[in-house]
Amino acid sequence: MGGEEGESFSVAGTSASGGTLSISVPGGASSSSTAGARTTGRKDVTVKFHLMKAQVVAHAYPRQHTLEEVKEHIACKFQVKSKFLVLRQAGAELPGHRRLEELCVSEYNVCDLELLLSEPARDENVQLNLKLYYRNLTLPDIITVRIAGEDGKPSRDVVVEIENQVITKPFVGGYINKQNNVEYHHAFTQTGPPADRLARPGTKFSRDTQTVCERTTTTTIPRCQAVQHSGLAVAERKVPDGPCRQPLPYETAQELERRKDVAGKVLLIQRNFRRVLWQRLVKKSAAEWRALQQRQQANEAGAQESKTLAHNKTAVARAYPKTNEEFDALFAQIHCWKENEMKLIREKYSGAPKIAEMNILLDKEIQLLNGVERQRRAIRREQLEEVVERQLVKISEPKRWVGYNNRVIEMETPQTQRARFLLVYYRRLKMALPPSAGGDPQEHMTLLDELADVIVQENHPATEELENLLQRERKLLLCHLRTEDLSILRKRQLTLLADIIRTDPEKARERPVTKLCRKCKKLRPANAFTVHTRQRSADVCGQCTSLLGSTVDIAVYRSILRAIRRDERKRGSLASYAFIIQENDIKHIVENIWHGHSVISNDTDRADLMLPRWNVAQDWSPWNCICLTEQETRAHLKLQRLDRFYQPSVLKEIQSKHALARSVFGQLREIDQEFTESGDWWQVGLDEKLV
């Protein structure tokens, strides 16, 4: 807004729907912010802010407002910080605590102030933008105008409604640029014609004003024109030196078109343009093909590297076995070697030589099995102490779970405190040295007495036996026995103490649930029996199963099961049968149902076989899977209509396999119902062995 010295505008406290605007015009009209206010008794002061380049904006404020409040208001309009603004009057800077009524105000309640920027604002490149100011300025819809009376007549207030008459611009057509999607309208939708053309007669406000009319006119005389002369005797004219232009022969329109050959040039341009487009397409396709080849080579290299790592890992595991699965793989390898040797003996020998070769093969097998068994016992002895220590530390740790707002909550229970207390004595007893090994006899006797006092308070069946062992060691120490004589006694004490720590004191006197093993005829706890989904009852314990010896490397089928569970977990199918089925069941599916080879390529490499979904839209189950290699699995999972890619004979074979699997795993639905209703389904995937 701008104005002269005697004109003011007030917009303080206005709104777009029903605010008031005060206008004061000296000598003719005056305005007020309220209906009954007088010019001499106005409560508002119109402040005119003089900016640089002779720019003026005005606002009305109450007289009680301080300059600091005025500065905050005008800073919000310009969207700058108030600390960057400086108010001056008559060249002097005004403090922020002064009020508007204390300043120099004219008779029309107008106060002139200079609005400048401070030095820090100039350093930070802060500017006062009038476009931003008018964008934030809201004008009222209704104003009250006070008209001063003449010849002693009283002034009167008039309510004026502001009507926004914007030119309505009809849309008469346009076009869109396909390259940059910019829309262009015809000229009639732009700003209307000038005011001086509105009064002309016959003015048209339509699209005809933009129409161009063409007409043919003659601007020069014809080139060939006759001249008059007196006779044949024409005066000789001297031709100036230099080149002389000769008239060309007459050329018809067809000859002109043939010479210019516009159509041929257009065809040439189009042909060259198509060639350029084709070259670009070829280059783009070649680049895509090279990128595809690079990705294919990278995938093949990654697959080969993963196979190499798996082979190296298998070789290291067979050379230095540590786990039960690795020893089972060795037993399976020995079994395969025995079968091949027996096949060769049957083919080459018969009679007495065959019996001799069988005896030699039996001796070699016994030596190999004894060597593997010795190695397994040595590894088990080495790992036993570490396993027991790890179990005791795990029992003594506080209970942890994730609570509200993803916070880990820890809780100490009486069981964890008891286990941590007994773990201290376990470590002291384990690290204590007998007197023959350089230890202090008195300290060792004190440790045995303290441990005996602690053990008496425990409610466990092994408490009496451990107390007797501690008393026996106390007596043997008095006899000054050697360390080797006390080693067996010390191992027995540590075993009993670890058993006491692992056992819950509330359930220590309870008799565990036991079952009779069909092989060894011994009572074993229920958790010592092997379980798989195809058996009706668990009647063989795990120790007897391990004594039979594994003839198959179960690690291959475990990797197949992990791949199935990983895929089901990614698809969000946690209720799938894949989380109930076990490694032995996968072995039965691969060997007995699919006969150990791929349906498409007949590949028999167990390390490369997989069991993906047959129907991708349904959850995995033994009757919804297919035996394929890794590459065939990737291609199979991309198919939408299976009947279009598989032959009818293959489809019938797969359906028969599914029917056989449904009959073999018929009780799997009952196991799934028990698994779901018991609440154990949420633990799927928490065990690191299942991931």
FITI-108494 format. One line per field, with one value per residue (C-alpha): residue in three letters; y, z, x negated. Coordinates in pm, whole numbers, always signed. Layout:
r = [ALA_...]
yy = [Y_...]
zz = [Z_...]
xx = [X_...]
This chain:
r = [MET_GLY_GLY_GLU_GLU_GLY_GLU_SER_PHE_SER_VAL_ALA_GLY_THR_SER_ALA_SER_GLY_GLY_THR_LEU_SER_ILE_SER_VAL_PRO_GLY_GLY_ALA_SER_SER_SER_SER_THR_ALA_GLY_ALA_ARG_THR_THR_GLY_ARG_LYS_ASP_VAL_THR_VAL_LYS_PHE_HIS_LEU_MET_LYS_ALA_GLN_VAL_VAL_ALA_HIS_ALA_TYR_PRO_ARG_GLN_HIS_THR_LEU_GLU_GLU_VAL_LYS_GLU_HIS_ILE_ALA_CYS_LYS_PHE_GLN_VAL_LYS_SER_LYS_PHE_LEU_VAL_LEU_ARG_GLN_ALA_GLY_ALA_GLU_LEU_PRO_GLY_HIS_ARG_ARG_LEU_GLU_GLU_LEU_CYS_VAL_SER_GLU_TYR_ASN_VAL_CYS_ASP_LEU_GLU_LEU_LEU_LEU_SER_GLU_PRO_ALA_ARG_ASP_GLU_ASN_VAL_GLN_LEU_ASN_LEU_LYS_LEU_TYR_TYR_ARG_ASN_LEU_THR_LEU_PRO_ASP_ILE_ILE_THR_VAL_ARG_ILE_ALA_GLY_GLU_ASP_GLY_LYS_PRO_SER_ARG_ASP_VAL_VAL_VAL_GLU_ILE_GLU_ASN_GLN_VAL_ILE_THR_LYS_PRO_PHE_VAL_GLY_GLY_TYR_ILE_ASN_LYS_GLN_ASN_ASN_VAL_GLU_TYR_HIS_HIS_ALA_PHE_THR_GLN_THR_GLY_PRO_PRO_ALA_ASP_ARG_LEU_ALA_ARG_PRO_GLY_THR_LYS_PHE_SER_ARG_ASP_THR_GLN_THR_VAL_CYS_GLU_ARG_THR_THR_THR_THR_THR_ILE_PRO_ARG_CYS_GLN_ALA_VAL_GLN_HIS_SER_GLY_LEU_ALA_VAL_ALA_GLU_ARG_LYS_VAL_PRO_ASP_GLY_PRO_CYS_ARG_GLN_PRO_LEU_PRO_TYR_GLU_THR_ALA_GLN_GLU_LEU_GLU_ARG_ARG_LYS_ASP_VAL_ALA_GLY_LYS_VAL_LEU_LEU_ILE_GLN_ARG_ASN_PHE_ARG_ARG_VAL_LEU_TRP_GLN_ARG_LEU_VAL_LYS_LYS_SER_ALA_ALA_GLU_TRP_ARG_ALA_LEU_GLN_GLN_ARG_GLN_GLN_ALA_ASN_GLU_ALA_GLY_ALA_GLN_GLU_SER_LYS_THR_LEU_ALA_HIS_ASN_LYS_THR_ALA_VAL_ALA_ARG_ALA_TYR_PRO_LYS_THR_ASN_GLU_GLU_PHE_ASP_ALA_LEU_PHE_ALA_GLN_ILE_HIS_CYS_TRP_LYS_GLU_ASN_GLU_MET_LYS_LEU_ILE_ARG_GLU_LYS_TYR_SER_GLY_ALA_PRO_LYS_ILE_ALA_GLU_MET_ASN_ILE_LEU_LEU_ASP_LYS_GLU_ILE_GLN_LEU_LEU_ASN_GLY_VAL_GLU_ARG_GLN_ARG_ARG_ALA_ILE_ARG_ARG_GLU_GLN_LEU_GLU_GLU_VAL_VAL_GLU_ARG_GLN_LEU_VAL_LYS_ILE_SER_GLU_PRO_LYS_ARG_TRP_VAL_GLY_TYR_ASN_ASN_ARG_VAL_ILE_GLU_MET_GLU_THR_PRO_GLN_THR_GLN_ARG_ALA_ARG_PHE_LEU_LEU_VAL_TYR_TYR_ARG_ARG_LEU_LYS_MET_ALA_LEU_PRO_PRO_SER_ALA_GLY_GLY_ASP_PRO_GLN_GLU_HIS_MET_THR_LEU_LEU_ASP_GLU_LEU_ALA_ASP_VAL_ILE_VAL_GLN_GLU_ASN_HIS_PRO_ALA_THR_GLU_GLU_LEU_GLU_ASN_LEU_LEU_GLN_ARG_GLU_ARG_LYS_LEU_LEU_LEU_CYS_HIS_LEU_ARG_THR_GLU_ASP_LEU_SER_ILE_LEU_ARG_LYS_ARG_GLN_LEU_THR_LEU_LEU_ALA_ASP_ILE_ILE_ARG_THR_ASP_PRO_GLU_LYS_ALA_ARG_GLU_ARG_PRO_VAL_THR_LYS_LEU_CYS_ARG_LYS_CYS_LYS_LYS_LEU_ARG_PRO_ALA_ASN_ALA_PHE_THR_VAL_HIS_THR_ARG_GLN_ARG_SER_ALA_ASP_VAL_CYS_GLY_GLN_CYS_THR_SER_LEU_LEU_GLY_SER_THR_VAL_ASP_ILE_ALA_VAL_TYR_ARG_SER_ILE_LEU_ARG_ALA_ILE_ARG_ARG_ASP_GLU_ARG_LYS_ARG_GLY_SER_LEU_ALA_SER_TYR_ALA_PHE_ILE_ILE_GLN_GLU_ASN_ASP_ILE_LYS_HIS_ILE_VAL_GLU_ASN_ILE_TRP_HIS_GLY_HIS_SER_VAL_ILE_SER_ASN_ASP_THR_ASP_ARG_ALA_ASP_LEU_MET_LEU_PRO_ARG_TRP_ASN_VAL_ALA_GLN_ASP_TRP_SER_PRO_TRP_ASN_CYS_ILE_CYS_LEU_THR_GLU_GLN_GLU_THR_ARG_ALA_HIS_LEU_LYS_LEU_GLN_ARG_LEU_ASP_ARG_PHE_TYR_GLN_PRO_SER_VAL_LEU_LYS_GLU_ILE_GLN_SER_LYS_HIS_ALA_LEU_ALA_ARG_SER_VAL_PHE_GLY_GLN_LEU_ARG_GLU_ILE_ASP_GLN_GLU_PHE_THR_GLU_SER_GLY_ASP_TRP_TRP_GLN_VAL_GLY_LEU_ASP_GLU_LYS_LEU_VAL]
yy = [+0_+352_+693_+1066_+1261_+1326_+980_+679_+321_+108_-271_-358_-638_-706_-1039_-1148_-1228_-925_-687_-308_-79_+284_+549_+914_+1177_+1537_+1791_+1550_+1213_+1051_+699_+525_+178_+181_+333_+591_+713_+1072_+1198_+1387_+1104_+808_+524_+393_+541_+482_+414_+478_+279_+442_+187_+237_+342_+564_+267_+316_+68_+157_-20_+94_+5_+94_+391_+180_-48_-23_-1_-353_-490_-288_-427_-785_-733_-582_-851_-1121_-949_-944_-1290_-1178_-1170_-858_-822_-733_-428_-72_+204_+570_+904_+1225_+1042_+916_+550_+484_+250_-44_+45_+372_+377_+515_+788_+930_+984_+1275_+1216_+1440_+1574_+1275_+1028_+943_+864_+852_+606_+484_+104_+0_-315_-351_-435_-809_-833_-701_-952_-1237_-1099_-1031_-818_-662_-813_-622_-911_-1135_-858_-817_-1192_-1213_-904_-982_-714_-688_-746_-465_-120_+173_+515_+836_+1134_+1468_+1706_+2043_+2376_+2258_+1934_+1632_+1358_+1026_+669_+465_+85_-1_-358_-437_-645_-830_-811_-1024_-1075_-1418_-1573_-1848_-2139_-2156_-2418_-2471_-2732_-2917_-2957_-3331_-3284_-3068_-3103_-2724_-2621_-2319_-2140_-1932_-1553_-1495_-1645_-1385_-1027_-843_-568_-213_+31_+262_-14_-95_+202_+132_+27_-327_-455_-831_-1031_-1368_-1590_-1414_-1133_-1377_-1508_-1414_-1357_-1400_-1242_-1214_-867_-740_-525_-489_-469_-781_-864_-898_-575_-430_-91_+154_+259_+452_+177_-88_+158_+157_+370_+173_+188_+131_-171_-104_-325_-613_-924_-904_-1102_-1308_-1397_-1761_-1978_-2006_-2274_-2429_-2507_-2882_-2826_-2597_-2861_-3126_-2912_-2829_-3190_-3106_-3451_-3623_-3405_-3478_-3851_-3817_-3638_-3896_-4184_-4037_-3962_-4322_-4441_-4223_-4359_-4714_-4655_-4516_-4817_-5057_-4881_-4883_-5252_-5336_-5150_-5334_-5666_-5595_-5496_-5815_-6018_-5853_-5925_-6282_-6327_-6168_-6404_-6705_-6596_-6550_-6891_-7052_-6874_-6989_-7346_-7322_-7190_-7466_-7727_-7586_-7577_-7939_-8043_-7868_-8023_-8372_-8320_-8159_-8261_-8104_-8137_-8442_-8354_-8352_-8692_-8826_-8707_-8904_-9214_-9167_-9133_-9455_-9630_-9515_-9631_-9970_-10011_-9928_-10169_-10449_-10390_-10425_-10742_-10902_-10822_-10946_-11237_-11541_-11825_-11824_-11511_-11322_-11421_-11318_-10979_-10930_-10998_-10751_-10490_-10553_-10499_-10170_-10054_-10132_-9936_-9636_-9644_-9678_-9385_-9162_-9268_-9189_-8849_-8781_-8875_-8655_-8358_-8427_-8422_-8093_-7930_-8068_-7813_-7524_-7642_-7677_-7334_-7176_-7338_-7220_-6863_-6865_-6986_-6719_-6431_-6219_-6263_-6022_-5922_-5629_-5409_-5081_-4852_-5124_-5108_-5416_-5505_-5720_-5898_-6085_-6394_-6609_-6884_-6659_-6519_-6871_-6989_-6689_-6753_-7123_-7041_-6853_-7166_-7379_-7164_-7151_-7528_-7569_-7332_-7445_-7622_-7908_-7880_-8121_-7878_-7576_-7471_-7365_-7659_-7429_-7224_-7539_-7683_-7354_-7366_-7723_-7627_-7325_-7530_-7802_-7542_-7402_-7741_-7845_-7572_-7701_-7926_-8170_-8552_-8515_-8298_-8589_-8748_-8419_-8363_-8712_-8639_-8313_-8494_-8765_-8506_-8336_-8665_-8740_-8398_-8479_-8786_-8567_-8743_-8634_-8429_-8722_-8920_-8641_-8559_-8817_-8710_-8344_-8419_-8600_-8304_-8054_-8270_-8293_-7921_-7830_-8061_-7885_-7541_-7648_-7803_-7586_-7618_-7622_-7920_-8097_-8359_-8417_-8740_-8669_-8821_-9127_-9378_-9721_-9737_-10027_-10080_-10049_-10134_-9838_-9565_-9237_-8887_-8789_-8529_-8795_-8959_-8862_-8731_-8685_-8624_-8965_-9178_-9279_-9304_-9219_-9551_-9524_-9289_-9061_-9257_-9578_-9388_-9249_-9598_-9725_-9484_-9241_-9366_-9031_-8684_-8509_-8164_-8156_-8200_-7950_-7687_-7767_-7723_-7391_-7263_-7358_-7186_-6878_-6844_-6896_-6638_-6382_-6445_-6401_-6758_-6843_-7098_-7313_-7683_-7602_-7498_-7832_-8071_-8200_-8299_-8668_-8578_-8374_-8675_-8898_-8649_-8618_-8984_-9179_-8948_-8761_-9041_-8803_-8624_-8316_-8352_-8153_-8225_-8550_-8395_-8615_-8374_-8340_-8020_-7846_-7973_-7759_-7803_-7481_-7432_-7596_-7346_-7018_-6875_-7146_-7220_-7480_-7838_-8185_-8204_-7851_-7875_-7987_-8113_-7882_-7744_-7391_-7241_-7429_-7298_-6935_-6994_-7192_-6920_-6670_-6880_-6776_-7054_-7389_-7582_-7368_-7458_-7818_-8112_-8317_-8621_-8416_-8272_-8621_-8739_-8439_-8496_-8859_-8745_-8504_-8775_-9002_-8723_-8651_-9015_-9039_-8710_-8749_-8687_-8357_-8164_-8293_-8198_-7852_-7805_-7904_-7684_-7382_-7426_-7484_-7134_-7256_-7112_-6768_-6923_-7013_-6881_-6771_-7063_-6979_-7337_-7288_-6967]
zz = [+0_-59_-5_+15_+329_+412_+341_+574_+563_+867_+850_+1213_+1339_+1001_+842_+494_+595_+793_+903_+883_+693_+802_+538_+622_+347_+459_+366_+217_+387_+706_+836_+1174_+1297_+1489_+1404_+1682_+1694_+1618_+1418_+1711_+1954_+1751_+1946_+1655_+1506_+1140_+1108_+768_+720_+472_+305_+68_-294_-184_-91_+175_+360_+632_+922_+1203_+1563_+1903_+2070_+2367_+2151_+2199_+1918_+2000_+1932_+1610_+1504_+1573_+1361_+1060_+1083_+1051_+737_+575_+722_+882_+1240_+1443_+1558_+1201_+1186_+1298_+1342_+1308_+1327_+1209_+1170_+1531_+1626_+1856_+2159_+2174_+2506_+2378_+2292_+1980_+2173_+2283_+1928_+1699_+1544_+1290_+1324_+1126_+1367_+1118_+1236_+988_+1068_+872_+846_+791_+823_+1083_+1013_+1102_+853_+574_+663_+639_+314_+460_+240_+269_-17_-99_-305_+1_+208_-22_-46_+333_+342_+380_+266_+413_+223_+401_+505_+693_+535_+733_+521_+684_+675_+504_+632_+990_+912_+1121_+963_+871_+835_+520_+501_+168_+36_-184_-490_-672_-1042_-1205_-1577_-1655_-1919_-2118_-2256_-2636_-2701_-2690_-2734_-2527_-2611_-2601_-2524_-2210_-2137_-2136_-2206_-2432_-2453_-2736_-2717_-2610_-2268_-2198_-2073_-2253_-2512_-2416_-2295_-2595_-2832_-2643_-2782_-3148_-3358_-3483_-3222_-3200_-2886_-3046_-3204_-3541_-3420_-3439_-3790_-4075_-4421_-4722_-5063_-5373_-5497_-5764_-5629_-5936_-6311_-6520_-6610_-6984_-7122_-7473_-7554_-7834_-8083_-8412_-8634_-8688_-8681_-8313_-8174_-8056_-7686_-7523_-7292_-6972_-6891_-6657_-6632_-6808_-6681_-6949_-6920_-6837_-7048_-6952_-6684_-6634_-6298_-6343_-6428_-6125_-5894_-6056_-6006_-5644_-5569_-5233_-5193_-5255_-4998_-4746_-4808_-4768_-4436_-4315_-4422_-4245_-3936_-3924_-3962_-3668_-3457_-3553_-3463_-3124_-3067_-3160_-2924_-2643_-2697_-2711_-2384_-2219_-2351_-2217_-1876_-1875_-1961_-1680_-1429_-1552_-1516_-1170_-1066_-1203_-1032_-705_-736_-818_-526_-289_-413_-365_-12_+68_-72_+130_+441_+385_+331_+651_+845_+722_+802_+1144_+1262_+1578_+1582_+1575_+1225_+1096_+1253_+1103_+763_+818_+909_+596_+385_+534_+459_+94_+65_+206_-39_-338_-222_-170_-520_-667_-464_-589_-948_-931_-683_-588_-346_-98_-243_-202_+165_+222_+60_+268_+587_+483_+405_+746_+923_+735_+820_+1190_+1189_+1025_+1262_+1567_+1451_+1399_+1736_+1917_+1756_+1854_+2217_+2232_+2089_+2327_+2628_+2514_+2458_+2766_+3008_+2773_+2721_+3095_+3163_+2890_+3029_+3383_+3268_+3066_+3367_+3595_+3358_+3439_+3239_+2946_+2719_+2500_+2666_+2588_+2334_+2236_+2569_+2696_+3046_+3281_+3587_+3857_+3985_+4289_+4051_+3866_+4194_+4332_+4012_+4015_+4382_+4323_+4003_+4213_+4422_+4107_+3957_+4286_+4317_+3954_+3981_+4329_+4346_+4588_+4830_+4617_+4324_+4521_+4679_+5036_+5234_+5481_+5207_+5028_+5351_+5411_+5059_+5113_+5446_+5293_+4999_+5234_+5435_+5115_+4971_+5286_+5219_+4868_+4801_+4550_+4545_+4471_+4779_+5009_+4753_+4694_+5068_+5107_+4825_+4991_+5324_+5142_+4975_+5312_+5457_+5155_+5179_+5531_+5390_+5146_+4828_+4483_+4233_+3995_+4270_+4336_+3970_+3935_+4268_+4159_+3827_+4012_+4248_+3960_+3775_+4076_+4153_+3790_+3803_+4120_+3955_+3641_+3831_+3940_+4322_+4305_+4067_+4205_+4401_+4120_+3932_+3563_+3292_+3158_+2881_+2802_+2504_+2269_+2183_+2507_+2740_+2968_+3114_+2947_+2987_+2726_+2570_+2496_+2223_+1857_+1700_+1338_+1184_+1019_+1335_+1551_+1881_+2007_+2120_+2036_+2236_+2077_+2213_+2046_+1724_+1722_+1787_+1468_+1270_+1008_+649_+500_+534_+703_+658_+292_+386_+670_+417_+201_+503_+594_+240_+258_+594_+479_+176_+382_+637_+360_+224_+573_+590_+950_+971_+699_+749_+681_+1046_+1176_+944_+1035_+852_+840_+675_+410_+351_+305_+62_-149_-149_-140_-306_-565_-585_-532_-869_-1035_-1223_-1525_-1560_-1355_-1165_-865_-687_-345_-269_-567_-511_-363_-276_-375_-387_-674_-656_-551_-429_-158_+153_+134_+225_+130_-129_-262_-359_-648_-659_-879_-899_-792_-1142_-1224_-900_-1002_-1334_-1179_-925_-1211_-1389_-1371_-1566_-1497_-1754_-2033_-1954_-1828_-2046_-1953_-1871_-1626_-1469_-1413_-1256_-1020_-920_-835_-618_-436_-373_-230_-3_+119_+219_+392_+585_+663_+1037_+970_+999_+1353_+1450_+1301_+1501_+1825_+1737_+1677_+1976_+2220_+2152_+2036_+1686_+1787_+1868_+1502_+1382_+1725_+1746_+1555_+1426_+1234_+1058]
xx = [+0_-116_+30_-26_-93_+274_+415_+420_+544_+624_+650_+581_+806_+970_+1070_+1168_+1526_+1643_+1367_+1371_+1139_+1088_+1013_+937_+940_+872_+1130_+1379_+1412_+1289_+1312_+1321_+1251_+1584_+1920_+1929_+1572_+1472_+1179_+1033_+1092_+968_+814_+604_+291_+208_-163_-321_-640_-878_-1101_-1389_-1320_-1025_-806_-537_-315_-65_+107_+338_+249_+399_+239_+127_-93_-466_-716_-834_-484_-463_-799_-683_-369_-546_-819_-550_-416_-760_-847_-1172_-1295_-1213_-1573_-1672_-1434_-1508_-1245_-1345_-1168_-1330_-1663_-1675_-1634_-1337_-1358_-1119_-952_-797_-428_-263_-78_-414_-536_-478_-131_+44_+397_+527_+363_+87_-265_-556_-835_-1133_-1167_-1527_-1741_-2014_-2378_-2342_-2054_-2272_-2543_-2290_-2143_-1796_-1565_-1220_-1015_-696_-558_-578_-418_-116_-81_-36_+191_+562_+810_+1164_+1487_+1684_+1557_+1714_+1653_+1716_+1818_+1756_+2050_+2041_+2179_+2197_+2379_+2277_+2065_+2225_+2099_+2160_+2106_+1939_+1919_+1619_+1712_+1439_+1524_+1262_+1274_+1418_+1201_+1376_+1179_+1204_+939_+566_+296_+33_-334_-407_-777_-749_-371_-320_+42_+104_+442_+582_+558_+919_+850_+580_+629_+911_+863_+754_+1017_+974_+1090_+1409_+1605_+1522_+1819_+1814_+1567_+1575_+1504_+1457_+1199_+1246_+1021_+727_+812_+577_+723_+491_+532_+319_+217_-21_-299_-524_-476_-528_-881_-813_-661_-663_-819_-755_-1027_-1037_-1172_-1433_-1713_-1783_-2056_-2346_-2392_-2720_-2718_-2912_-3207_-3154_-2933_-2602_-2304_-2134_-1768_-1703_-1480_-1117_-1049_-708_-554_-609_-974_-1011_-862_-1078_-1388_-1313_-1208_-1046_-891_-1225_-1398_-1123_-1162_-1538_-1495_-1244_-1468_-1769_-1558_-1435_-1792_-1900_-1612_-1704_-2070_-1965_-1739_-2019_-2263_-2008_-1928_-2299_-2359_-2070_-2201_-2551_-2405_-2198_-2507_-2703_-2425_-2403_-2779_-2768_-2486_-2669_-2990_-2803_-2639_-2975_-3139_-2864_-2906_-3282_-3240_-2990_-3229_-3521_-3307_-3206_-3568_-3680_-3390_-3484_-3851_-3788_-3439_-3300_-2919_-2695_-2577_-2935_-3006_-2683_-2805_-3128_-2931_-2719_-3032_-3173_-2844_-2852_-3213_-3117_-2828_-3051_-3321_-3069_-2934_-3284_-3349_-3025_-3119_-3483_-3486_-3285_-3322_-3616_-3789_-3463_-3439_-3803_-3747_-3431_-3630_-3900_-3632_-3473_-3806_-3860_-3510_-3566_-3891_-3727_-3429_-3654_-3867_-3561_-3419_-3745_-3755_-3393_-3455_-3763_-3570_-3282_-3515_-3663_-3326_-3153_-3300_-3225_-2868_-2807_-2959_-2745_-2430_-2496_-2566_-2242_-2043_-2190_-2107_-1797_-1479_-1457_-1169_-1071_-812_-641_-807_-1059_-1237_-1422_-1300_-1507_-1370_-1558_-1377_-1463_-1575_-1824_-1961_-2003_-2176_-2413_-2496_-2573_-2767_-3024_-3092_-3101_-3377_-3569_-3556_-3660_-3957_-4071_-4409_-4474_-4770_-4976_-4945_-5060_-4730_-4668_-4515_-4342_-4169_-4057_-3913_-3729_-3582_-3460_-3297_-3121_-2998_-2870_-2674_-2521_-2432_-2244_-1986_-1906_-1608_-1755_-1801_-2173_-2238_-2326_-2558_-2742_-2780_-2931_-3176_-3283_-3342_-3541_-3765_-3820_-3940_-4161_-4322_-4428_-4606_-4804_-4696_-4817_-4619_-4565_-4393_-4142_-4062_-3785_-3633_-3646_-3471_-3192_-3146_-3128_-2876_-2645_-2676_-2595_-2293_-2171_-2210_-2023_-1732_-1440_-1411_-1031_-1033_-1338_-1139_-892_-940_-1008_-791_-970_-908_-1048_-1283_-1205_-1572_-1768_-1474_-1557_-1340_-1428_-1279_-1023_-1252_-1517_-1306_-1332_-1012_-902_-564_-523_-548_-255_-446_-795_-946_-1321_-1544_-1798_-2098_-1982_-1913_-2267_-2410_-2246_-2463_-2340_-2356_-2255_-2405_-2113_-2276_-2165_-1800_-1838_-1951_-1647_-1418_-1584_-1532_-1162_-1113_-1303_-1076_-761_-875_-934_-585_-434_-294_-384_-98_-254_-330_-697_-744_-614_-793_-1143_-1464_-1374_-1043_-1225_-1451_-1145_-986_-1302_-1405_-1079_-826_-1037_-1301_-1596_-1596_-1451_-1124_-1249_-1622_-1652_-1946_-2040_-2276_-2114_-2304_-2135_-1780_-1501_-1133_-951_-576_-389_-102_-262_+71_+110_-97_-372_-284_-414_-132_-202_-569_-788_-1147_-1360_-1712_-1799_-1784_-1464_-1312_-1374_-1202_-914_-825_-774_-508_-142_+32_-135_+69_-80_-441_-425_-328_-20_-234_-445_-130_+14_-311_-319_+45_-32_-328_-100_+159_-112_-240_+115_+160_-182_-144_+225_+181_+1_+328_+385_+29_+83_+404_+229_-70_+156_+387_+101_-38_-382_-342_-476_-817_-869_-1204_-1331_-1572_-1889_-1905_-1581_-1681]
